[in-house]
Amino acid sequence: MRITIRSLDDDGSEFETDQELHRAFVVLHNALIRTRGGGRFADSSAAIILAHESDGPLALAALKEAGIRALTS
């Protein structure tokens, strides 16, 4: 499952988006949710790929609690 990470501001810079992406990885790691990887993609999106589809709802809840804007795609 792919989780797209967005900066706090819709007009956020690449640096801000990268910071949010890094923070999202830390949140998921601390929640013991395994990932396959992630980063910035050719379409300029930032996303994390979960190791298990079933972790999707838990991952979104953990990210929401941390104040990270995320959605599945």
SULQUIJO-V780640 format. One record per residue. N is the residue number from 1. SS is DSSP state (hx for helix, st for strand, lp for the rest). Layout:
n,ss
N,SS
N,SS
This chain:
n,ss
1,lp
2,st
3,st
4,st
5,st
6,st
7,lp
8,lp
9,lp
10,lp
11,lp
12,lp
13,lp
14,hx
15,hx
16,hx
17,hx
18,hx
19,hx
20,hx
21,hx
22,hx
23,hx
24,hx
25,hx
26,hx
27,hx
28,hx
29,hx
30,hx
31,lp
32,lp
33,lp
34,lp
35,st
36,st
37,st
38,st
39,st
40,st
41,lp
42,lp
43,lp
44,lp
45,lp
46,st
47,st
48,st
49,st
50,st
51,lp
52,lp
53,hx
54,hx
55,hx
56,hx
57,hx
58,hx
59,hx
60,hx
61,hx
62,hx
63,hx
64,hx
65,hx
66,lp
67,lp
68,lp
69,st
70,st
71,st
72,st
73,lp
